[in-house]
Amino acid sequence: MKLAQILFSQGFGTRRACEGLVWAGLVRHQGRVLDDPAEDLPTDGLVLEVEGKPWPYHAKALVLLHKPAGYECSQKPRHHPSVMTLLPAPLRSRGVQPIGRLDEDTTGLLLLTDDGALIHRLTSPKHHVPKVYEVACKHSVDDSMLARLLAGVVLDDDPAPVRAAACQASGTHALRLTLTEGKYHQVKRMVAAVGNRVEGLHRSRFGGLALPVDLPPGGWTWTDAATVLALPPEG
Ligand code: URA
């Protein structure tokens, strides 16, 4: 693929802006300044350096963000900055969007992509992709709460009960809850339905992917669909 086309596909602006980056000597490959926007490069495994930063080529972007509290997943945030402001400009301009939403006060693993088919695959209730939430509760957790969450509770917008795929106490006032759907405020509403209250919510897993321990809040990293779609480890 031609260099200017590669840069354009990665979100580095208009074709003219991409040519401008090359002519300004701001694009390198393996230490060599690339000075011809029409140069043909194989995209397989390609890592460019643009304005001094490494940029691995991805036909479709899939990134994992450690969402901090105080950010909204909405494209048009109302009270807090958007999670999009935590990503570099090329990812924003290629139309990356969150796969499902986390509430403003929820922290943890958020995936973002520009791959519409993958968004459908990972959010469709048909596909049952498990998401794991660490829940801090106001009141102590007891066995009957766990049993009710596993058996299914009825939320106010749908008579069909929703159930946790897995649920265990992770402390006297803490739960680890696995859900395969993504209804609006689902964890908070399910926990309220069994007489408790969510005081802190953190997503630790999405499908086969765990939030990396060394990724600080606000940090992001590239990931791949195969890892997300892999079966999560037992337990
Ligand atoms: N369930 C909630 O209630 N909030 C979230 O952010 C995610 C799941």
py3Dmol code that shows the C-alpha trace and the ligand (Angstrom):
import py3Dmol

protein = """\
ATOM      1  CA  MET A   1       0.000   0.000   0.000  1.00  0.00           C
ATOM      2  CA  LYS A   2       1.224   3.524  -0.749  1.00  0.00           C
ATOM      3  CA  LEU A   3       2.653   5.333   2.291  1.00  0.00           C
ATOM      4  CA  ALA A   4       0.216   8.289   2.112  1.00  0.00           C
ATOM      5  CA  GLN A   5      -2.694   5.833   1.862  1.00  0.00           C
ATOM      6  CA  ILE A   6      -1.392   3.906   4.884  1.00  0.00           C
ATOM      7  CA  LEU A   7      -1.181   7.077   6.970  1.00  0.00           C
ATOM      8  CA  PHE A   8      -4.651   8.120   5.800  1.00  0.00           C
ATOM      9  CA  SER A   9      -6.095   4.703   6.753  1.00  0.00           C
ATOM     10  CA  GLN A  10      -4.550   4.997  10.229  1.00  0.00           C
ATOM     11  CA  GLY A  11      -6.248   8.347  10.930  1.00  0.00           C
ATOM     12  CA  PHE A  12      -3.412  10.809  10.359  1.00  0.00           C
ATOM     13  CA  GLY A  13      -5.677  13.325   8.588  1.00  0.00           C
ATOM     14  CA  THR A  14      -6.563  14.094   4.986  1.00  0.00           C
ATOM     15  CA  ARG A  15      -4.489  12.645   2.159  1.00  0.00           C
ATOM     16  CA  ARG A  16      -2.873  16.062   1.739  1.00  0.00           C
ATOM     17  CA  ALA A  17      -2.038  16.232   5.489  1.00  0.00           C
ATOM     18  CA  CYS A  18      -0.539  12.716   5.283  1.00  0.00           C
ATOM     19  CA  GLU A  19       1.630  13.729   2.317  1.00  0.00           C
ATOM     20  CA  GLY A  20       2.641  16.801   4.340  1.00  0.00           C
ATOM     21  CA  LEU A  21       3.829  14.584   7.243  1.00  0.00           C
ATOM     22  CA  VAL A  22       6.037  12.650   4.817  1.00  0.00           C
ATOM     23  CA  TRP A  23       7.430  15.749   3.080  1.00  0.00           C
ATOM     24  CA  ALA A  24       8.195  17.274   6.505  1.00  0.00           C
ATOM     25  CA  GLY A  25      10.384  14.223   7.298  1.00  0.00           C
ATOM     26  CA  LEU A  26       8.139  13.181  10.184  1.00  0.00           C
ATOM     27  CA  VAL A  27       7.609   9.565   9.113  1.00  0.00           C
ATOM     28  CA  ARG A  28      10.267   6.887   9.622  1.00  0.00           C
ATOM     29  CA  HIS A  29      10.504   3.166   9.143  1.00  0.00           C
ATOM     30  CA  GLN A  30      13.226   1.136  10.868  1.00  0.00           C
ATOM     31  CA  GLY A  31      15.152   4.360  11.499  1.00  0.00           C
ATOM     32  CA  ARG A  32      14.984   5.534   7.856  1.00  0.00           C
ATOM     33  CA  VAL A  33      13.151   8.775   7.023  1.00  0.00           C
ATOM     34  CA  LEU A  34      10.526   8.009   4.364  1.00  0.00           C
ATOM     35  CA  ASP A  35      10.419  10.901   1.905  1.00  0.00           C
ATOM     36  CA  ASP A  36       8.126   9.590  -0.837  1.00  0.00           C
ATOM     37  CA  PRO A  37       4.370   9.504  -0.078  1.00  0.00           C
ATOM     38  CA  ALA A  38       3.920   7.183  -3.078  1.00  0.00           C
ATOM     39  CA  GLU A  39       6.364   4.546  -1.753  1.00  0.00           C
ATOM     40  CA  ASP A  40       4.785   1.097  -1.600  1.00  0.00           C
ATOM     41  CA  LEU A  41       5.140  -0.683   1.754  1.00  0.00           C
ATOM     42  CA  PRO A  42       3.836  -4.096   2.870  1.00  0.00           C
ATOM     43  CA  THR A  43       1.371  -3.500   5.716  1.00  0.00           C
ATOM     44  CA  ASP A  44       1.843  -6.913   7.376  1.00  0.00           C
ATOM     45  CA  GLY A  45       3.601  -6.305  10.701  1.00  0.00           C
ATOM     46  CA  LEU A  46       4.454  -2.743   9.644  1.00  0.00           C
ATOM     47  CA  VAL A  47       5.449  -0.355  12.437  1.00  0.00           C
ATOM     48  CA  LEU A  48       5.942   3.245  11.347  1.00  0.00           C
ATOM     49  CA  GLU A  49       7.321   6.027  13.492  1.00  0.00           C
ATOM     50  CA  VAL A  50       5.201   9.146  13.108  1.00  0.00           C
ATOM     51  CA  GLU A  51       6.337  12.359  14.767  1.00  0.00           C
ATOM     52  CA  GLY A  52       8.699  10.285  16.905  1.00  0.00           C
ATOM     53  CA  LYS A  53       6.075   7.788  18.135  1.00  0.00           C
ATOM     54  CA  PRO A  54       5.770   4.157  17.031  1.00  0.00           C
ATOM     55  CA  TRP A  55       2.568   3.414  15.130  1.00  0.00           C
ATOM     56  CA  PRO A  56       1.820  -0.254  14.349  1.00  0.00           C
ATOM     57  CA  TYR A  57      -0.403  -0.620  11.275  1.00  0.00           C
ATOM     58  CA  HIS A  58      -3.852  -2.044  12.030  1.00  0.00           C
ATOM     59  CA  ALA A  59      -6.429  -2.468   9.246  1.00  0.00           C
ATOM     60  CA  LYS A  60      -9.055  -2.168  12.016  1.00  0.00           C
ATOM     61  CA  ALA A  61      -8.284  -0.631  15.383  1.00  0.00           C
ATOM     62  CA  LEU A  62      -9.139  -2.454  18.621  1.00  0.00           C
ATOM     63  CA  VAL A  63      -7.846  -0.894  21.813  1.00  0.00           C
ATOM     64  CA  LEU A  64      -8.293  -1.553  25.506  1.00  0.00           C
ATOM     65  CA  LEU A  65      -8.640   1.503  27.748  1.00  0.00           C
ATOM     66  CA  HIS A  66      -8.371   1.495  31.541  1.00  0.00           C
ATOM     67  CA  LYS A  67     -11.338   3.776  32.082  1.00  0.00           C
ATOM     68  CA  PRO A  68     -10.956   6.088  35.067  1.00  0.00           C
ATOM     69  CA  ALA A  69     -13.952   7.428  36.995  1.00  0.00           C
ATOM     70  CA  GLY A  70     -15.212  10.823  35.828  1.00  0.00           C
ATOM     71  CA  TYR A  71     -15.352  10.061  32.073  1.00  0.00           C
ATOM     72  CA  GLU A  72     -18.430   9.402  29.925  1.00  0.00           C
ATOM     73  CA  CYS A  73     -18.632   6.787  27.177  1.00  0.00           C
ATOM     74  CA  SER A  74     -21.198   8.818  25.221  1.00  0.00           C
ATOM     75  CA  GLN A  75     -20.155  10.454  21.928  1.00  0.00           C
ATOM     76  CA  LYS A  76     -21.843  13.622  23.201  1.00  0.00           C
ATOM     77  CA  PRO A  77     -20.882  13.777  26.890  1.00  0.00           C
ATOM     78  CA  ARG A  78     -22.982  16.058  29.070  1.00  0.00           C
ATOM     79  CA  HIS A  79     -21.270  16.431  32.432  1.00  0.00           C
ATOM     80  CA  HIS A  80     -17.787  14.948  32.139  1.00  0.00           C
ATOM     81  CA  PRO A  81     -15.151  14.597  29.424  1.00  0.00           C
ATOM     82  CA  SER A  82     -15.548  11.761  26.936  1.00  0.00           C
ATOM     83  CA  VAL A  83     -13.343   8.654  27.164  1.00  0.00           C
ATOM     84  CA  MET A  84     -12.333   9.551  23.596  1.00  0.00           C
ATOM     85  CA  THR A  85     -10.221  12.411  24.969  1.00  0.00           C
ATOM     86  CA  LEU A  86      -7.924   9.752  26.516  1.00  0.00           C
ATOM     87  CA  LEU A  87      -7.002   8.377  23.069  1.00  0.00           C
ATOM     88  CA  PRO A  88      -4.551   9.834  20.530  1.00  0.00           C
ATOM     89  CA  ALA A  89      -5.967  11.928  17.667  1.00  0.00           C
ATOM     90  CA  PRO A  90      -5.473   9.294  14.902  1.00  0.00           C
ATOM     91  CA  LEU A  91      -7.687   6.818  16.788  1.00  0.00           C
ATOM     92  CA  ARG A  92     -10.341   9.477  17.377  1.00  0.00           C
ATOM     93  CA  SER A  93     -10.356  10.576  13.781  1.00  0.00           C
ATOM     94  CA  ARG A  94     -10.741   7.072  12.396  1.00  0.00           C
ATOM     95  CA  GLY A  95     -14.053   6.769  14.213  1.00  0.00           C
ATOM     96  CA  VAL A  96     -13.162   4.464  17.070  1.00  0.00           C
ATOM     97  CA  GLN A  97     -16.077   4.046  19.510  1.00  0.00           C
ATOM     98  CA  PRO A  98     -16.705   2.190  22.779  1.00  0.00           C
ATOM     99  CA  ILE A  99     -17.981  -1.408  22.600  1.00  0.00           C
ATOM    100  CA  GLY A 100     -20.889  -1.034  25.027  1.00  0.00           C
ATOM    101  CA  ARG A 101     -20.786   1.569  27.763  1.00  0.00           C
ATOM    102  CA  LEU A 102     -19.555   1.927  31.296  1.00  0.00           C
ATOM    103  CA  ASP A 103     -21.184   4.495  33.587  1.00  0.00           C
ATOM    104  CA  GLU A 104     -19.341   7.714  34.378  1.00  0.00           C
ATOM    105  CA  ASP A 105     -18.383   6.399  37.844  1.00  0.00           C
ATOM    106  CA  THR A 106     -17.445   2.866  36.678  1.00  0.00           C
ATOM    107  CA  THR A 107     -13.750   2.089  36.200  1.00  0.00           C
ATOM    108  CA  GLY A 108     -11.910  -0.645  34.363  1.00  0.00           C
ATOM    109  CA  LEU A 109     -11.734  -2.453  31.068  1.00  0.00           C
ATOM    110  CA  LEU A 110     -13.320  -0.645  28.115  1.00  0.00           C
ATOM    111  CA  LEU A 111     -12.802  -1.766  24.523  1.00  0.00           C
ATOM    112  CA  LEU A 112     -12.984   0.664  21.617  1.00  0.00           C
ATOM    113  CA  THR A 113     -12.921  -0.103  17.900  1.00  0.00           C
ATOM    114  CA  ASP A 114     -13.729   1.176  14.414  1.00  0.00           C
ATOM    115  CA  ASP A 115     -14.848  -2.331  13.380  1.00  0.00           C
ATOM    116  CA  GLY A 116     -18.662  -2.259  13.175  1.00  0.00           C
ATOM    117  CA  ALA A 117     -18.958  -6.041  12.744  1.00  0.00           C
ATOM    118  CA  LEU A 118     -16.893  -6.605  15.895  1.00  0.00           C
ATOM    119  CA  ILE A 119     -19.063  -4.174  17.891  1.00  0.00           C
ATOM    120  CA  HIS A 120     -22.084  -6.217  16.824  1.00  0.00           C
ATOM    121  CA  ARG A 121     -20.349  -9.515  17.623  1.00  0.00           C
ATOM    122  CA  LEU A 122     -19.301  -8.375  21.113  1.00  0.00           C
ATOM    123  CA  THR A 123     -22.503  -6.581  22.161  1.00  0.00           C
ATOM    124  CA  SER A 124     -25.119  -8.946  20.748  1.00  0.00           C
ATOM    125  CA  PRO A 125     -26.828 -10.812  23.628  1.00  0.00           C
ATOM    126  CA  LYS A 126     -26.923 -13.837  21.281  1.00  0.00           C
ATOM    127  CA  HIS A 127     -23.176 -14.298  21.573  1.00  0.00           C
ATOM    128  CA  HIS A 128     -23.020 -14.342  25.404  1.00  0.00           C
ATOM    129  CA  VAL A 129     -19.594 -12.720  25.763  1.00  0.00           C
ATOM    130  CA  PRO A 130     -18.948 -12.760  29.557  1.00  0.00           C
ATOM    131  CA  LYS A 131     -17.996  -9.538  31.322  1.00  0.00           C
ATOM    132  CA  VAL A 132     -16.696  -9.664  34.908  1.00  0.00           C
ATOM    133  CA  TYR A 133     -17.456  -6.864  37.375  1.00  0.00           C
ATOM    134  CA  GLU A 134     -15.940  -6.273  40.800  1.00  0.00           C
ATOM    135  CA  VAL A 135     -18.691  -4.728  42.899  1.00  0.00           C
ATOM    136  CA  ALA A 136     -18.276  -2.870  46.196  1.00  0.00           C
ATOM    137  CA  CYS A 137     -21.588  -3.031  48.082  1.00  0.00           C
ATOM    138  CA  LYS A 138     -23.075  -0.756  50.750  1.00  0.00           C
ATOM    139  CA  HIS A 139     -24.494  -3.645  52.797  1.00  0.00           C
ATOM    140  CA  SER A 140     -22.961  -7.011  53.558  1.00  0.00           C
ATOM    141  CA  VAL A 141     -23.329  -9.748  50.978  1.00  0.00           C
ATOM    142  CA  ASP A 142     -25.153 -12.941  51.948  1.00  0.00           C
ATOM    143  CA  ASP A 143     -25.842 -16.313  50.351  1.00  0.00           C
ATOM    144  CA  SER A 144     -29.462 -15.507  49.561  1.00  0.00           C
ATOM    145  CA  MET A 145     -28.365 -12.447  47.541  1.00  0.00           C
ATOM    146  CA  LEU A 146     -25.938 -14.600  45.556  1.00  0.00           C
ATOM    147  CA  ALA A 147     -28.620 -17.246  44.983  1.00  0.00           C
ATOM    148  CA  ARG A 148     -31.134 -14.642  43.768  1.00  0.00           C
ATOM    149  CA  LEU A 149     -28.623 -13.033  41.389  1.00  0.00           C
ATOM    150  CA  LEU A 150     -27.854 -16.466  39.922  1.00  0.00           C
ATOM    151  CA  ALA A 151     -31.539 -17.476  39.712  1.00  0.00           C
ATOM    152  CA  GLY A 152     -32.513 -14.204  37.976  1.00  0.00           C
ATOM    153  CA  VAL A 153     -34.091 -10.912  39.023  1.00  0.00           C
ATOM    154  CA  VAL A 154     -36.721  -8.833  37.244  1.00  0.00           C
ATOM    155  CA  LEU A 155     -35.704  -5.289  36.326  1.00  0.00           C
ATOM    156  CA  ASP A 156     -38.184  -2.470  35.809  1.00  0.00           C
ATOM    157  CA  ASP A 157     -37.999  -2.296  31.980  1.00  0.00           C
ATOM    158  CA  ASP A 158     -38.482  -5.973  31.091  1.00  0.00           C
ATOM    159  CA  PRO A 159     -40.575  -8.764  32.650  1.00  0.00           C
ATOM    160  CA  ALA A 160     -38.003 -11.395  31.602  1.00  0.00           C
ATOM    161  CA  PRO A 161     -35.605 -12.045  34.499  1.00  0.00           C
ATOM    162  CA  VAL A 162     -31.897 -11.350  34.039  1.00  0.00           C
ATOM    163  CA  ARG A 163     -29.429 -13.643  35.736  1.00  0.00           C
ATOM    164  CA  ALA A 164     -25.757 -13.548  36.549  1.00  0.00           C
ATOM    165  CA  ALA A 165     -23.732 -16.167  34.656  1.00  0.00           C
ATOM    166  CA  ALA A 166     -21.528 -16.403  37.763  1.00  0.00           C
ATOM    167  CA  CYS A 167     -21.588 -14.688  41.123  1.00  0.00           C
ATOM    168  CA  GLN A 168     -19.465 -15.016  44.229  1.00  0.00           C
ATOM    169  CA  ALA A 169     -18.694 -13.009  47.346  1.00  0.00           C
ATOM    170  CA  SER A 170     -15.199 -11.527  47.114  1.00  0.00           C
ATOM    171  CA  GLY A 171     -15.380  -9.885  50.557  1.00  0.00           C
ATOM    172  CA  THR A 172     -17.958  -9.179  53.260  1.00  0.00           C
ATOM    173  CA  HIS A 173     -19.186  -6.195  51.207  1.00  0.00           C
ATOM    174  CA  ALA A 174     -17.954  -7.207  47.755  1.00  0.00           C
ATOM    175  CA  LEU A 175     -19.161  -9.299  44.837  1.00  0.00           C
ATOM    176  CA  ARG A 176     -17.634 -10.656  41.657  1.00  0.00           C
ATOM    177  CA  LEU A 177     -20.409 -10.797  39.064  1.00  0.00           C
ATOM    178  CA  THR A 178     -20.246 -12.197  35.526  1.00  0.00           C
ATOM    179  CA  LEU A 179     -22.854 -10.969  33.043  1.00  0.00           C
ATOM    180  CA  THR A 180     -23.372 -11.955  29.430  1.00  0.00           C
ATOM    181  CA  GLU A 181     -25.734  -9.111  28.523  1.00  0.00           C
ATOM    182  CA  GLY A 182     -25.199  -5.376  28.735  1.00  0.00           C
ATOM    183  CA  LYS A 183     -28.452  -3.737  29.790  1.00  0.00           C
ATOM    184  CA  TYR A 184     -28.540  -0.130  30.966  1.00  0.00           C
ATOM    185  CA  HIS A 185     -27.071   0.126  34.521  1.00  0.00           C
ATOM    186  CA  GLN A 186     -27.447  -3.655  34.707  1.00  0.00           C
ATOM    187  CA  VAL A 187     -25.140  -4.362  37.647  1.00  0.00           C
ATOM    188  CA  LYS A 188     -26.493  -1.475  39.721  1.00  0.00           C
ATOM    189  CA  ARG A 189     -30.101  -2.458  39.031  1.00  0.00           C
ATOM    190  CA  MET A 190     -29.531  -6.183  39.695  1.00  0.00           C
ATOM    191  CA  VAL A 191     -27.766  -5.469  42.988  1.00  0.00           C
ATOM    192  CA  ALA A 192     -30.559  -3.045  43.973  1.00  0.00           C
ATOM    193  CA  ALA A 193     -33.135  -5.724  43.107  1.00  0.00           C
ATOM    194  CA  VAL A 194     -31.664  -8.009  45.795  1.00  0.00           C
ATOM    195  CA  GLY A 195     -31.746  -5.264  48.439  1.00  0.00           C
ATOM    196  CA  ASN A 196     -28.149  -4.048  48.295  1.00  0.00           C
ATOM    197  CA  ARG A 197     -26.514  -0.992  46.700  1.00  0.00           C
ATOM    198  CA  VAL A 198     -23.461  -0.556  44.463  1.00  0.00           C
ATOM    199  CA  GLU A 199     -20.901   1.808  45.963  1.00  0.00           C
ATOM    200  CA  GLY A 200     -18.070   1.055  43.539  1.00  0.00           C
ATOM    201  CA  LEU A 201     -17.958  -0.746  40.201  1.00  0.00           C
ATOM    202  CA  HIS A 202     -14.934  -1.940  38.239  1.00  0.00           C
ATOM    203  CA  ARG A 203     -14.846  -4.164  35.129  1.00  0.00           C
ATOM    204  CA  SER A 204     -11.921  -6.571  35.303  1.00  0.00           C
ATOM    205  CA  ARG A 205     -12.557  -8.843  32.283  1.00  0.00           C
ATOM    206  CA  PHE A 206     -14.203  -8.749  28.877  1.00  0.00           C
ATOM    207  CA  GLY A 207     -14.385 -12.193  27.232  1.00  0.00           C
ATOM    208  CA  GLY A 208     -10.896 -13.705  27.206  1.00  0.00           C
ATOM    209  CA  LEU A 209      -9.239 -10.400  28.045  1.00  0.00           C
ATOM    210  CA  ALA A 210      -8.253  -9.252  31.550  1.00  0.00           C
ATOM    211  CA  LEU A 211      -7.379  -5.654  32.409  1.00  0.00           C
ATOM    212  CA  PRO A 212      -3.541  -5.661  32.449  1.00  0.00           C
ATOM    213  CA  VAL A 213      -2.260  -5.011  35.998  1.00  0.00           C
ATOM    214  CA  ASP A 214       0.399  -2.601  34.699  1.00  0.00           C
ATOM    215  CA  LEU A 215      -2.026  -0.397  32.730  1.00  0.00           C
ATOM    216  CA  PRO A 216      -2.760   2.705  34.850  1.00  0.00           C
ATOM    217  CA  PRO A 217      -6.176   4.441  34.853  1.00  0.00           C
ATOM    218  CA  GLY A 218      -6.401   6.519  31.661  1.00  0.00           C
ATOM    219  CA  GLY A 219      -3.864   4.298  29.866  1.00  0.00           C
ATOM    220  CA  TRP A 220      -4.619   2.345  26.680  1.00  0.00           C
ATOM    221  CA  THR A 221      -3.058  -0.452  24.660  1.00  0.00           C
ATOM    222  CA  TRP A 222      -3.675  -2.241  21.350  1.00  0.00           C
ATOM    223  CA  THR A 223      -5.385  -5.616  21.591  1.00  0.00           C
ATOM    224  CA  ASP A 224      -6.851  -8.171  19.195  1.00  0.00           C
ATOM    225  CA  ALA A 225     -10.256  -9.708  18.644  1.00  0.00           C
ATOM    226  CA  ALA A 226      -8.970 -13.295  18.919  1.00  0.00           C
ATOM    227  CA  THR A 227      -7.968 -12.706  22.568  1.00  0.00           C
ATOM    228  CA  VAL A 228     -11.305 -11.084  23.407  1.00  0.00           C
ATOM    229  CA  LEU A 229     -13.233 -13.906  21.754  1.00  0.00           C
ATOM    230  CA  ALA A 230     -11.147 -16.661  23.366  1.00  0.00           C
ATOM    231  CA  LEU A 231     -12.847 -18.482  26.216  1.00  0.00           C
ATOM    232  CA  PRO A 232     -11.942 -16.881  29.555  1.00  0.00           C
ATOM    233  CA  PRO A 233      -9.978 -19.092  31.976  1.00  0.00           C
ATOM    234  CA  GLU A 234     -12.033 -20.985  34.565  1.00  0.00           C
ATOM    235  CA  GLY A 235     -12.550 -19.481  38.003  1.00  0.00           C
TER     236      GLY A 235
END
"""
ligand_1 = """\
8
URA
N -23.586 -2.145 34.970
C -23.761 -0.943 35.554
O -24.677 -0.750 36.341
N -22.900 0.042 35.234
C -21.852 -0.113 34.386
O -21.084 0.820 34.164
C -21.672 -1.387 33.807
C -22.553 -2.389 34.114
"""
view = py3Dmol.view(width=600, height=400)
view.addModel(protein, "pdb")
view.setStyle({"model": 0}, {"cartoon": {"style": "trace"}})
view.addModel(ligand_1, "xyz")
view.setStyle({"model": 1}, {"stick": {}})
view.zoomTo()
view.show()
